[in-house]
């Protein structure tokens, strides 16, 4: 079936210019330059996205459309590329919305809370997580800012924790809340992917504070901002959530 553009070029230009006032923020500008939905916006309007007023609602709609397409195309059997020891980036870059010295540090009372749509809601101690079967990966961290780095991570598969907690695996989402007040959310199929882990170590050592201690989500099938650091709570839910960066315009699904 042939698709017909519902906008004339003049209407498209008006749509693009009408709401570009939100592009002053660096985060929004970065999103507009990198979001996969821009190809769709260009197709609708017949013009390129420019730095100026932009239709916020239109961009949000395109981002949501992009999320649905990515979810539909997602293959839970596809494995992210793995690397060898010689490929590890040293030093591995620190990246956050704060300086390294401001990274939170958990004390000896830390426990990982697992709740929401689960049968066995309870906190998990670090030694309990470490006692579960561990998975090691040397994978690429792809940042939305345009750089990438290869790191070696080891931890428990998220799917193992969810199943041991009696999670409703038909629920739509898994939300992560963090000690640094960061939050993000992933779809359940991605949560059950064998390469999605709760990392407890980096480069065969206890996970450093600057890289997300005591527990970091590592999900190499998505952009790096989905690999939440300093996780203290996991919630299985059917309620859609926009996390820290998603509220600033980053694509929710963020698949690679």
Secondary structure, DSSP 8 states (H G I E B T S, - for coil): -----SS-HHHHHHHHHHTGGGGGSHHHHHHHHH-TTHHHHHHHHSS---SS---HHHHHHHHHHHHHHHHHH--TT----B--GGG--SS----SSS-GGG-----TT--EEEEESBSS-EEE-HHHHHHS-EEEEEEEEE-TTS-EEEEEEEEEEHHHHHHHTTB-TTSSEEEEEETTS-EEEEEHHHHTSTT-EEEEEETTEE--GGGTTT-EEE-TTB-GGGS-SSEEEEEEESS----TTGGGT--SS-B-
